Structures are given as structure tokens and as C-alpha cells.
Amino acid sequence: MKAVHRGDDTFTDIMCGRVPKDSLVIEMIGQIDELVAVLGVVRSVLSDDPRLESLEKKIREHQRHLLRIASYIASGGKSAAKPPISPEVLKSIEEEIRELWSKLPQPKGFIVPSGPLPAAVTNLARAICRRVERYASRLAREGYIEKLVYVYMNRLSDLLFVYLRYVVHVLGASEEYL
């Protein structure tokens, strides 16, 4: 049983030292943790349909990127480590966005999120990713993380939007517009 409750003093331990639990660094790590968790739900739902198996595998890789980013942040960010994201990763995301988008009909307006369930949970992940992106923008402006890490979050949220639309398309559902 865990006997030490070091967090009772409102601080927590990460690789770079002891920091307040409400610090931007801890908030960012927590936001990434939430995104990784909801992406796990997305993977679980997508794995029920063989037509979406390739997306499930790609999302798994993004979970791994996110966990590396959380570790990078916990270790002290750019002052202590190289960013875990490369320009090649960003290029790959941009290519995937272009490829999938070319298979989709043009949207007819602002999309109102709805089902089916695989699309709805993908949209939830997209919304959480946007929140993570906002925290990353602050850390990038403050010089704590490399801009490349922020750009990754921006591209990932774009990719999740495309995944949402792709899932709707593959499942033969209709998009609802405002």
C-alpha cells in the first residue's frame, strides 16, 4: 500500500523536480493524460469495425507520441531534452490529412457533432486535443517547449477532425450541418 502522500502539500514530483500541482506544466501533462485516455476509448470503439482498423493503429501511434511529449515536458522541456517530435512526423500528418480529405465530400457548412458512436468519441478526442493545444501554445510562447511540439498538437487536432469526418463517411452516416 502506498504510505507516502507527498502531494498533500499541493506539490508533486516530476522528473525535473517538485512543482505546484496547479502549475502550467502539470496542467499540460494532465491534459495530455486525458487526451491519451480518450484516444484509448476511440481505439476501443474503432476496433469493433474492420473498416476502421487502420485508423485505430494510427491513433495508437499518436498516443505514443503524446506520452513521449508528456515525458519531455516532465523532464524540463526544451531546457533538458530534445523534442520527441520530428519534422517528418508533421509532414506525415499533413500528407495523411490531404489523402483522407480527398476522399471526403466537401462540408456544406459548420458540422454539428453527433453519432454514430465512433464519430462522436472521435469528436470528443478532437475537442480535448484542442484544449491541449491551447496549453501547448502557452508553454511554447514561454519557451518551455519547442515550437515543433506545439505544431504537432495543432496538426493532431486537425487530423482528428478529418478522422471524425472519415469515420462518418466510412460508416455511411450523414453529417449534420448548422
Secondary structure, DSSP 8 states (H G I E B T S, - for coil): -----GGGGSEEEETTEEEETTSHHHHHHHHHHHHHHHHHHHHHHHTTSGGGHHHHHHHHHHHHHHHHHHHHHHTTGGGTS--S--HHHHHHHHHHHHHHHTTS----SSEE---SHHHHHHHHHHHHHHHHHHHHHHHHHTTSS-HHHHHHHHHHHHHHHHHHHHHHHHTT---EE-
